[in-house]
């Protein structure tokens, strides 16, 4: 390491100065902080003094080399040095490039790279793509009859959602060009108002059916008898579903989407408890995924024409109109009754005058 006597003498001088400085500090601290020590065994001894031990820093490479001059690093081979000094460096311009003088931090210089970098997330991607997704959508253990009937049950949702998107596109096309693609703008609007309550009503039926499944499992005593806790599924589901028929279309679809999501998590928890077959959670996830995607597509399609179509009166509007009609009829009957009473009073007064 040290190739000359000057560096070795410098290291010895540094070591000597550090030793003198530590001795001086120790003597100063001894004179300032020394105290008498009282022996613990109670014997009378001469009081002794102690000094604080000065922290000794780690020896540097220069200090170690100066303390141990016999190390082979201090030996200089003069003959070898002269031979090297006479040797001329051979130029190799073909080996010089932009990256030849770059030394990577985590690589060894001059050592060829034998191992290729591995993608640390390859295993994660493999698990997600091959294991998680396949297990999530695997329907191998679902009975064929339940699978076919369940898939057929989502066809109305897909049909109404696709129809909503197409009619919304046709309405926009008619608004931009003055003429619809297949239907006129007015006809597409009327059909859209017919399809929307169909989708909402069918959703209310499906939500009620999902709750009723737990009643059948309770009667079959699948996973044991649980009483009101399992019956609550069949009661809460229709109680949430049917009031959505009175909501505006957007609010009804959002409320049913929330109900489907809540019921899926409730069914998943019931499956973990052993209240349902082990394949029911996967089966429900696939069907709920299709239904949820259909609702989102319907909301997107309707949102494109929200400002171009008239608002169709819903059940709440019809109830409000019915109430107003009843109030008008009551007021009319009251006016007629008062008119009859007044006419009868006038006849009685004329008879009394005669």
C-alpha positions in Angstrom: 0.0 0.0 0.0 2.7 2.5 1.0 5.3 2.6 -1.8 7.8 5.0 -0.3 9.6 5.8 3.0 8.0 9.3 3.2 4.5 7.9 3.5 5.7 5.4 6.2 7.4 8.2 8.2 4.2 10.3 7.8 2.2 7.5 9.3 4.6 7.1 12.3 4.4 10.8 12.9 0.6 10.8 12.9 0.5 7.8 15.3 3.0 9.6 17.6 1.0 12.8 17.6 -2.3 11.0 18.3 -0.6 9.1 21.2 0.7 12.4 22.7 -2.7 14.0 22.3 -4.5 11.2 24.1 -2.0 11.2 27.0 -2.5 14.9 27.4 -6.3 14.7 27.4 -6.2 11.8 29.8 -4.0 13.8 32.3 -6.3 16.8 32.1 -9.5 14.7 32.6 -7.7 12.9 35.6 -7.0 16.2 37.3 -10.5 17.5 36.8 -12.8 14.6 37.4 -11.0 12.3 39.8 -12.9 11.3 43.0 -12.0 9.1 46.0 -13.4 5.6 45.9 -14.9 4.0 49.0 -14.5 0.2 49.2 -17.7 -1.8 49.3 -16.5 -4.2 52.0 -16.0 -1.5 54.5 -12.3 -2.0 55.0 -10.2 1.1 55.4 -7.9 1.5 52.5 -6.1 4.4 51.1 -8.4 6.4 48.8 -7.5 5.8 45.2 -8.2 8.0 42.3 -9.4 7.0 38.9 -9.5 8.7 35.6 -12.0 8.6 32.8 -11.0 6.4 30.0 -10.5 8.4 26.9 -12.3 7.0 23.8 -9.8 5.4 21.5 -10.7 5.9 17.8 -10.3 3.1 15.3 -6.8 2.8 13.8 -6.6 3.9 10.3 -4.8 2.1 7.6 -1.8 4.5 7.9 -1.6 3.9 11.7 -1.7 0.1 11.3 0.9 0.2 8.6 3.2 2.4 10.8 2.7 0.2 13.8 3.6 -3.0 11.8 6.4 -2.1 9.5 7.2 -5.7 8.9 4.1 -6.3 6.8 4.9 -7.4 3.2 3.1 -4.3 1.8 6.0 -2.1 2.8 8.5 -4.1 0.9 9.4 -2.6 -2.5 10.9 -4.8 -5.2 13.3 -2.3 -6.8 14.2 -4.6 -9.7 10.6 -5.3 -10.6 9.9 -1.6 -10.5 12.7 -0.8 -12.9 11.6 -3.5 -15.3 8.1 -2.1 -15.3 9.3 1.4 -15.9 11.2 0.3 -19.0 8.1 -1.5 -20.4 6.1 0.6 -22.9 2.4 0.5 -23.0 0.9 -1.0 -26.1 -2.1 1.0 -27.6 -5.3 -0.9 -28.3 -7.7 1.6 -29.9 -10.2 -1.2 -30.9 -10.9 -1.8 -27.2 -11.7 1.8 -26.4 -15.4 2.7 -26.5 -17.9 4.9 -24.7 -18.6 2.1 -22.2 -15.0 0.7 -21.8 -14.1 3.2 -19.1 -17.4 2.9 -17.2 -17.3 0.7 -14.1 -20.7 -0.4 -12.7 -21.1 -0.2 -9.0 -22.5 -3.7 -8.5 -20.2 -5.4 -11.1 -16.7 -6.6 -11.1 -14.3 -5.0 -13.6 -12.8 -7.3 -16.1 -15.1 -10.2 -15.3 -17.5 -11.3 -18.0 -21.1 -11.3 -17.0 -22.2 -15.0 -16.8 -25.6 -14.7 -15.3 -28.5 -12.9 -17.0 -30.7 -10.5 -15.0 -33.9 -12.3 -13.9 -37.2 -10.6 -13.7 -38.0 -10.6 -10.0 -41.7 -10.0 -10.7 -42.0 -12.9 -13.2 -43.2 -15.2 -10.5 -45.8 -12.7 -9.4 -47.0 -12.2 -13.0 -47.2 -16.0 -13.4 -49.2 -16.4 -10.2 -51.6 -13.6 -11.2 -52.2 -14.7 -14.8 -52.1 -18.4 -14.4 -53.3 -19.1 -10.9 -55.4 -16.3 -9.5 -57.4 -15.5 -12.7 -57.9 -19.1 -13.5 -59.0 -20.0 -10.0 -61.3 -16.9 -9.9 -63.1 -17.8 -13.1 -62.8 -21.6 -12.9 -66.3 -23.1 -13.1 -65.3 -26.7 -13.3 -66.9 -27.8 -10.1 -70.2 -25.9 -10.7 -73.1 -28.2 -11.7 -73.8 -28.0 -15.4 -77.5 -27.3 -14.9 -76.8 -24.4 -12.5 -74.2 -23.0 -14.8 -76.3 -23.0 -17.9 -79.4 -21.6 -16.2 -77.3 -18.9 -14.4 -75.6 -17.9 -17.7 -79.0 -17.7 -19.4 -80.2 -15.5 -16.5 -77.7 -12.8 -17.4 -78.7 -12.6 -21.1 -81.5 -10.1 -20.4 -79.0 -7.8 -18.7 -76.6 -8.0 -21.6 -79.4 -7.5 -24.1 -80.8 -4.4 -22.3 -77.3 -2.9 -21.8 -76.4 -3.4 -25.5 -79.7 -1.9 -26.5 -79.2 1.1 -24.3 -75.8 1.8 -25.8 -77.0 1.4 -29.4 -80.1 3.6 -28.8 -78.0 6.2 -27.1 -75.6 6.2 -30.1 -78.5 6.4 -32.5 -80.0 9.4 -30.6 -76.6 11.2 -30.8 -76.4 10.4 -34.5 -79.8 11.8 -35.1 -79.0 15.0 -33.1 -75.8 15.5 -35.1 -76.9 14.7 -38.6 -80.7 15.2 -38.3 -81.4 11.6 -39.1 -80.9 8.3 -37.2 -78.9 5.4 -38.5 -81.6 2.8 -38.3 -84.2 4.5 -36.2 -85.4 8.1 -35.9 -84.3 10.0 -32.9 -87.9 10.0 -31.5 -88.3 6.3 -32.0 -85.0 5.5 -30.3 -86.0 7.7 -27.4 -89.3 5.9 -26.9 -87.6 2.5 -27.1 -85.0 3.7 -24.6 -87.8 4.7 -22.2 -89.3 1.2 -22.6 -86.0 -0.7 -22.1 -84.9 1.2 -18.9 -87.8 0.0 -16.6 -87.4 -3.5 -18.0 -83.8 -3.7 -16.9 -84.6 -2.1 -13.5 -87.5 -4.5 -12.9 -85.5 -7.5 -13.9 -82.7 -6.5 -11.5 -85.2 -6.2 -8.6 -86.4 -9.8 -9.4 -82.8 -11.2 -9.5 -81.8 -9.5 -6.2 -84.9 -11.0 -4.5 -84.1 -14.4 -6.0 -80.5 -14.2 -4.6 -81.9 -13.7 -1.1 -84.4 -16.5 -1.5 -81.6 -19.0 -2.2 -80.6 -18.8 1.5 -84.2 -19.8 2.6 -83.9 -22.9 0.5 -80.5 -23.7 2.0 -81.9 -23.2 5.5 -84.9 -25.5 4.8 -82.4 -28.1 3.4 -80.3 -27.7 6.5 -77.2 -27.3 4.4 -74.4 -26.4 6.8 -76.7 -26.8 9.8 -79.7 -24.8 11.0 -79.0 -21.1 11.6 -82.5 -19.7 11.9 -83.0 -16.0 11.6 -79.4 -15.2 10.6 -79.9 -17.0 7.4 -83.5 -16.0 6.9 -82.3 -12.4 7.1 -80.7 -12.7 3.7 -84.1 -13.5 2.1 -85.7 -10.6 3.9 -83.2 -7.8 3.3 -82.7 -8.6 -0.4 -86.2 -7.8 -1.6 -86.5 -5.0 0.9 -83.6 -3.3 -0.8 -84.5 -4.3 -4.4 -88.1 -3.3 -4.8 -87.9 0.3 -3.7 -85.5 1.0 -6.5 -88.5 0.8 -8.9 -89.5 4.2 -7.6 -86.2 5.8 -8.2 -85.1 7.7 -11.3 -83.3 5.5 -13.8 -79.7 6.5 -12.8 -80.3 6.2 -9.1 -82.1 2.9 -9.5 -79.2 1.4 -11.5 -76.6 2.6 -9.0 -78.6 1.3 -6.1 -79.0 -2.1 -7.7 -75.3 -2.2 -8.5 -74.6 -1.6 -4.8 -77.1 -4.3 -3.8 -75.5 -6.9 -6.1 -72.0 -6.1 -4.7 -73.3 -6.3 -1.1 -75.0 -9.6 -1.8 -71.9 -11.0 -3.3 -69.8 -10.3 -0.2 -72.5 -11.6 2.0 -72.7 -14.9 -0.1 -68.9 -15.1 0.0 -68.9 -14.9 3.8 -71.7 -17.5 3.9 -69.6 -19.8 1.7 -66.6 -19.4 4.1 -68.8 -20.3 7.0 -70.0 -23.4 5.2 -73.5 -22.3 4.7 -73.3 -22.8 0.9 -71.5 -25.2 -1.4 -67.8 -24.5 -1.9 -68.3 -23.6 -5.6 -71.0 -21.1 -4.9 -68.7 -18.1 -4.3 -66.9 -18.5 -7.7 -70.3 -19.0 -9.4 -71.7 -15.9 -7.8 -68.6 -13.9 -8.7 -68.8 -14.7 -12.4 -72.5 -13.9 -12.6 -72.2 -10.7 -10.5 -69.3 -9.6 -12.6 -71.4 -9.8 -15.8 -74.4 -8.1 -14.2 -72.2 -5.3 -12.7 -70.5 -4.7 -16.1 -73.9 -4.6 -17.8 -75.1 -1.9 -15.3 -72.0 0.2 -15.8 -72.4 0.0 -19.6 -76.1 1.1 -19.3 -75.1 4.0 -17.1 -72.4 5.1 -19.6 -74.8 4.8 -22.5 -77.5 6.8 -20.8 -75.0 9.4 -19.6 -74.2 10.2 -23.3 -77.8 11.3 -24.0 -78.9 12.6 -20.6 -79.2 16.2 -22.1 -80.9 15.1 -25.4 -83.9 13.1 -24.2 -86.9 13.9 -22.1 -87.3 12.4 -18.7 -89.8 9.6 -18.7 -92.2 9.7 -15.8 -91.4 7.0 -13.3 -93.5 5.2 -10.7 -92.9 8.1 -8.2 -94.1 10.6 -10.8 -97.2 8.4 -11.5 -98.0 8.2 -7.8 -97.6 12.0 -7.5 -99.9 12.5 -10.5 -102.4 10.0 -9.0 -102.4 11.9 -5.7 -102.9 15.2 -7.5 -105.8 13.7 -9.5 -107.4 12.4 -6.4 -107.1 15.8 -4.7 -108.7 17.5 -7.7 -111.5 15.0 -7.7 -112.1 15.6 -4.0 -112.1 19.4 -4.5 -114.5 19.0 -7.4 -116.9 16.8 -5.3 -116.7 19.4 -2.5 -117.6 22.2 -4.9 -120.5 20.2 -6.3 -121.7 19.4 -2.8 -121.6 23.0 -1.7 -123.4 24.0 -4.9 -126.2 21.5 -4.2 -126.5 22.8 -0.6 -126.6 26.4 -1.8 -129.3 25.5 -4.4 -131.3 23.6 -1.7 -131.1 26.6 0.6 -132.3 29.0 -2.1 -135.3 26.7 -2.8 -136.2 26.6 0.8 -136.1 30.4 1.1 -138.4 30.7 -2.0 -140.9 28.3 -0.5 -140.9 30.2 2.8 -141.6 33.5 1.0 -144.5 32.0 -0.9 
